[in-house]
Amino acid sequence: NVLPLGGEIWFKTDNDPLFAFSLEQFEQEGWQLREVTHDLHTDGPVGVMTDYEAKFYDQGITINRCVAVKTEDTKCDLYPGMSTDCAPV
């Protein structure tokens, strides 16, 4: 495991379907979601803005953002044939 318990993934994207899918996956795997927003620059802290984010912001494209917190150790299948347990350890 690379990320310790309590570790965080700060995730932001302009891709709405990817963001919705990611939220589902985080919840399904038992991660705690915090600071979920579908319009980062209206609802929350801006933080560091990437070049692409600044470009999209100028075009009026909203940025989704969340912080996912690891709450339990899990092991999952990464690729077909690389089987591991996908359950809490």
Residue frames relative to the residue before (quaternion, step in Angstrom):
aa qw qx qy qz dx dy dz
N 1.0000 0.0000 0.0000 0.0000 0.00 0.00 0.00
V 0.3292 -0.7626 0.5314 0.1665 3.54 -0.88 0.95
L 0.7661 0.3234 -0.1672 0.5296 3.57 0.88 -0.94
P 0.3611 -0.7489 0.5077 0.2258 3.62 -0.67 1.03
L 0.6569 -0.4592 0.3990 0.4454 3.56 -1.29 0.23
G 0.7648 0.2972 -0.2531 0.5126 3.57 -0.91 0.92
G 0.4956 0.6547 -0.4267 0.3791 3.58 1.29 -0.14
E 0.2882 -0.7859 0.5338 0.1197 3.55 -1.14 0.65
I 0.1722 -0.7052 0.6741 0.1363 3.50 -1.30 0.60
W 0.1646 -0.7546 0.6297 0.0835 3.57 -0.74 1.08
F 0.0283 -0.8372 0.5415 -0.0709 3.55 -0.33 1.31
K 0.1222 0.7751 -0.6159 0.0700 3.55 -0.90 0.92
T 0.0696 0.7860 -0.6056 0.1025 3.52 -1.10 0.85
D 0.4161 -0.6730 0.5458 0.2758 3.54 -1.26 0.42
N 0.5797 0.6066 -0.3533 0.4137 3.59 1.30 -0.25
D 0.3270 -0.7963 0.4785 0.1735 3.59 -0.20 1.29
P 0.6743 0.4738 -0.3284 0.4615 3.67 0.81 -0.81
L 0.6334 0.5202 -0.3319 0.4669 3.61 1.00 -0.76
F 0.6548 0.5138 -0.3153 0.4558 3.58 0.95 -0.85
A 0.6506 0.5090 -0.3143 0.4678 3.60 0.92 -0.89
F 0.6504 0.5091 -0.3059 0.4735 3.59 0.96 -0.88
S 0.6644 0.5154 -0.3035 0.4482 3.58 0.91 -0.92
L 0.6291 0.5242 -0.3364 0.4651 3.60 0.97 -0.80
E 0.6425 0.5205 -0.3166 0.4649 3.59 0.97 -0.88
Q 0.6819 0.4954 -0.2914 0.4524 3.58 0.90 -0.92
F 0.6290 0.5231 -0.3372 0.4659 3.59 0.94 -0.83
E 0.6840 0.4829 -0.2900 0.4635 3.59 0.85 -0.97
Q 0.6481 0.5325 -0.3127 0.4456 3.58 0.96 -0.88
E 0.7238 0.4164 -0.2343 0.4978 3.59 1.06 -0.72
G 0.5957 -0.6348 0.3387 0.3569 3.59 1.25 0.26
W 0.4199 0.6872 -0.4856 0.3400 3.59 1.18 0.40
Q 0.3992 -0.6807 0.5579 0.2570 3.57 -1.14 0.66
L 0.2240 -0.7769 0.5760 0.1201 3.58 -0.89 0.96
R 0.0106 -0.7764 0.6297 -0.0250 3.54 -0.99 0.95
E 0.8508 0.2004 -0.1237 0.4699 3.53 -1.35 0.34
V 0.2376 0.7770 -0.5412 0.2168 3.58 0.93 0.91
T 0.1298 0.7758 -0.6076 0.1098 3.56 -0.83 1.02
H 0.3120 -0.7374 0.5696 0.1857 3.54 -1.18 0.64
D 0.7503 0.2046 -0.1737 0.6042 3.58 1.29 0.17
L 0.2603 -0.8366 0.4641 0.1300 3.52 0.34 1.33
H 0.7480 0.4391 -0.2411 0.4354 3.56 0.80 -0.94
T 0.6555 0.4452 -0.3231 0.5174 3.58 1.27 0.00
D 0.7948 0.3789 -0.1489 0.4501 3.56 0.92 -0.99
G 0.8468 0.1032 -0.0135 0.5217 3.59 1.05 -0.38
P 0.7533 -0.3807 0.2795 0.4577 3.52 -1.34 -0.16
V 0.4621 -0.6869 0.4927 0.2679 3.54 -1.01 0.82
G 0.1504 -0.8047 0.5576 0.1378 3.60 0.87 -0.89
V 0.7375 -0.3404 0.3006 0.4999 3.55 -1.14 -0.67
M 0.2126 -0.7852 0.5725 0.1025 3.57 -0.80 1.03
T 0.3661 -0.7193 0.5465 0.2234 3.59 -0.81 1.02
D 0.6698 -0.4797 0.3654 0.4333 3.58 -1.27 0.25
Y 0.6622 0.4975 -0.3057 0.4697 3.58 0.95 -0.90
E 0.6392 0.5310 -0.3243 0.4520 3.57 0.97 -0.85
A 0.6487 0.5087 -0.3152 0.4702 3.59 0.95 -0.84
K 0.6383 0.5235 -0.3180 0.4662 3.57 1.01 -0.85
F 0.6825 0.4747 -0.2874 0.4757 3.59 0.88 -0.95
Y 0.6077 0.5555 -0.3459 0.4499 3.58 1.03 -0.77
D 0.6609 0.5092 -0.2954 0.4654 3.57 0.97 -0.92
Q 0.6914 0.4534 -0.2627 0.4974 3.60 1.19 -0.60
G 0.5317 -0.6540 0.3937 0.3669 3.59 1.28 -0.02
I 0.4482 0.6695 -0.4636 0.3687 3.59 1.25 0.34
T 0.3740 -0.7511 0.4997 0.2151 3.58 -0.74 1.03
I 0.2977 -0.7303 0.5939 0.1591 3.53 -1.27 0.59
N 0.2843 -0.7340 0.5984 0.1491 3.55 -0.94 1.03
R 0.0259 0.8039 -0.5935 0.0291 3.58 -1.09 0.66
C 0.0946 0.7624 -0.6394 0.0315 3.53 -1.22 0.63
V 0.2694 -0.6852 0.6396 0.2209 3.50 -1.39 0.23
A 0.1286 -0.7817 0.6085 0.0470 3.58 -0.73 1.11
V 0.1721 -0.7984 0.5746 0.0529 3.57 -0.77 1.11
K 0.3934 -0.7171 0.5279 0.2286 3.56 -0.81 1.04
T 0.1080 -0.8345 0.5401 0.0140 3.57 -0.61 1.18
E 0.7890 0.0768 -0.0730 0.6052 3.59 1.25 -0.19
D 0.5028 -0.6289 0.4939 0.3282 3.56 -1.20 0.51
T 0.0369 0.7748 -0.6299 0.0393 3.55 -0.94 0.95
K 0.1765 -0.7296 0.6455 0.1406 3.51 -1.29 0.43
C 0.0549 -0.8233 0.5649 -0.0086 3.57 -0.85 0.93
D 0.5762 -0.5435 0.4744 0.3841 3.54 -1.33 0.32
L 0.2553 -0.7823 0.5514 0.1369 3.55 -0.70 1.08
Y 0.7864 0.0019 0.0504 0.6156 3.55 0.98 -0.93
P 0.6117 -0.5214 0.4113 0.4300 3.60 -1.13 0.42
G 0.7756 0.3024 -0.2446 0.4972 3.55 -0.87 0.95
M 0.6821 0.3979 -0.2807 0.5456 3.61 1.24 -0.24
S 0.0560 0.8590 -0.5035 0.0740 3.53 0.64 1.16
T 0.0802 0.7392 -0.6669 0.0487 3.53 -1.09 0.87
D 0.6318 -0.4925 0.3998 0.4455 3.57 -1.22 0.10
C 0.1561 -0.7657 0.6149 0.1057 3.57 -1.04 0.75
A 0.5107 0.5962 -0.4265 0.4493 3.49 0.79 1.12
P 0.6489 -0.4997 0.3711 0.4376 3.59 -1.15 0.38
V 0.2440 -0.7621 0.5832 0.1399 3.56 -1.08 0.77
